[in-house]
């Protein structure tokens, strides 16, 4: 509750900071719009902004779901197919370090303005922190516990469900704090490079038209989405590990 109140205070203080900046600078309205101008645009263009926001969230959530599915599949496979990790890891390192500008250019040429290249960008942005944390969590299991489970003739599934997964879950949830917010940023970046709708498209449009009020409005919406995503993960984390907090 205190954390949510802190973020609320931050958003309330943003108009005050904007007013102070206008008071101490001579920047024109076309560069630094007053808060009331941004608020007016948010209200007058609410239907359009909601539509573009939903488009961005659709890309972000779909890409995020795909990244989680790939992460879970690979991390579990690494446990039981030892050489698979040695083969996959170099590829993940290489792909991770490809500049997104270059990758976006390749995707534009090969796939055009479709949903698939945007999903690929979101998956790449969110996939690596999830995989790194989950791998570490699954390997952090106490070997003594595994030995005891095997002594009791537990199956692989029972060992995974009762020992490995509970150990890995805190690591996995910690990764979501970064990955979930990054999925929204990734969707906006993807729309920046190739899209005719979404918050990324609005940012490009506002920049080319020198619409500072719209640029500030879209930035505010994107920030709100990322903060809500972070708070949502924090709440889920507390619900999952309520027993740990009590102890």
N, C-alpha and C positions, 0 to 999 in steps of 0.2 A: 504493500500500500504506500509506504514511504517513497519507494522507488518511482512508482507511477506519479505521485504528487510532485517529485523532483522534475520529472520530464514535463509535467504540466506547467510548472513554473518557468521552465526554459522556453516553451512555446509562447507563454504569456509575455515574457520579457523581450521576445524578438521584435515586436512593433516598437517597443521603447528604444531598443538598440538602433533600429532604423531611423527613428526620429532624432536620436542623438547624432547619428552620422550626418543626417541632413543639416542639423543645426551647426555642426562644426566644419562643414564642407560647403563649397560653392557649386557642387555638382548639380546639373539640371535634372528636371523630372524624367527626361528621356533616358538618363543613366541610373539615377537613384530615385525611384518613385516613392512617394509617401505611402505609409501603411494603408491608409484609407483607399488609395487608388488600387492597390493590390487586392484588398478586400472586396472592392466593388467589382473587379474583374472576376474574382472567384465566384461571386454571386450571379453576375450577369451571364457568365459563360459556364455555369455549373453543369448543364446537360452535356455539353461537349467535353468538359473536363472529366466528368464521371465516365463517359464512354471511353475516352482515351486511357483513363486510369484502369478501368476493367480490362482493357486489351493488354496493358502492361502486366497486370496481375495474372492474367491467364497464361501468358508466356512464362512469367516467373514461376508460377506454381507447377505448371507442366514440366518445365525444365528441372525444377527442384525435385519433383517426384521421380523423374528419370535418373537424376544424379544419385538419389538415394537407392534406387533399385540396382543400379550398376555397382554402387559402393558395397551394398550388402552382398551381392552375388560374388564380387571379386574377393572381398575380405574373408568370407566363409570358405571360398575355394582355396585361398592361400593356406588355410589351416590344414587342409587334407591333400592338397596337390603341391608338394614342396617346391618343385621346379617352376611352377606357374608364376610365382611372385618374382623369381629371378628373370623370367622372360618379360613380364608385363611392366615391372618397375622402370626399366630404361625408357620404354615407350611413353609412360606417363610423364616422366621428367622432361623428355624432349617436347611432347605436346604442350605441357604446361608453360614452357619457356618460349613458345612461338608467340611473337607479338600479335595481339588481338587485331591490330590494324591490318597486318598481312593476312591473317586468317580470315578476317571479314571480307577482304578483297577476293580471296579465293572462293569463299562461299557465295559471294554475289555473282561471280562469273559462272559458277557451276550450277547454282540452284535458283538464282533470281530472288525476287521479293516474295518469298513464301514463309510459312511458319517454321519449317525445318531448320534453316540456318540460324534463326533466332534461338531456337531450342538448343542447338549445338553450342552456341556461345554461352548460354545460361548454364548448361551442363558442365562445360569446361571451367567456368568461374566457380561453381559450387562443389564440383566433384572432389578436388584435391584435398581441401581441409577435412572433408568427411572421411575420405579413404585413409589419410594419414592418422587421424585420431582413432578410427575404428580398428585399424590394424594394430596400433599400439595397445588399445584396450584389450583386444582379444589375446594378445601375447602377454599381457600383464597378469594373467590368471596364476594364482598360486599353484605351483606344480604338486605340492603336497595334497591339495584338495583333489586334483585330477587323479593322483595315485590312489587316493581313498575311494573315489568313485569307481575307478577301474577294478579295485579290489572287491567292490560290491557288485561286479559284473554289470556296471551301467553301460548302456549303449552310447554311441557317439552323440546321438540326439539328446539323450539325458544329460551327458556331460556338458554339451553346449548350452542346453536350456537352463540347467541348474547352477552351473559354475562359470562357464566362459561368458555367456551373455550378461548376467548380472554384473560381472566385473567390468565388461566393456561398455555398458550402458552410460555411466557417467562421462567417459571419454567421448562417446558418440553425441550425447546431449551438449557437451561443451562445444563440439564442432558446429552444431546447429546454430549457436549464437552468432557465429561468423557466416556460415553458409546460407542461412535463410535470408539475412539482410543482403548478402552478396547476390542472391538470386534476383532481387529487385534491381540492384545496380546493374547486373549483367543484362537483364531484359531491357533496361533503358539504353545501355551502351549498344546493344544489338539493334534497337530501333533507331539509334542515332546514325548507324552506318547504312541500314537499308530498311526502310519502312515508310508507309504512308499513313500510319496511325500509331497511337501510343504516346506516352510521355516523352520518350526520346525524340520522336518526330516533332512534337510540339516545341521542344527545346531548340531543335534545328530551325524550325519555322520562326520562332520568336527571335532567334539570333539574326537570321537573315533579314527580317523585317524591322530590326532594331526596336522590338517591343519589350522593353525592360519590365513592364508591369506583368506581362504574361510569363516572362522568364522567371521572375521572382515567385509568381504564383505556382508554376509547375515545380520549381525547386522546393517550395514549401510542401506541396503534396507528396513529392518523392521522399522528403525527409520524414514526413508523418508516417508514410507507409513503412519505412525502414525501422522507425522507432517502435511502431505497433508490432512489427514482426519480432523485434528483439524482446519486447515485453512479453509477447505471447510465448516465446521459447522459455523465458525465465519462469513464467507461471507454470508451464508444463513441467519444467525441471523440478520446481518445488513440490508439485503434486506427486511426481514420481518418487521423489526422495524425501517425502515427509517423515518417514520413519528415521532416516539418518539425521535430520535436523533435531528430532525429539531426543535422540540418543546423545 
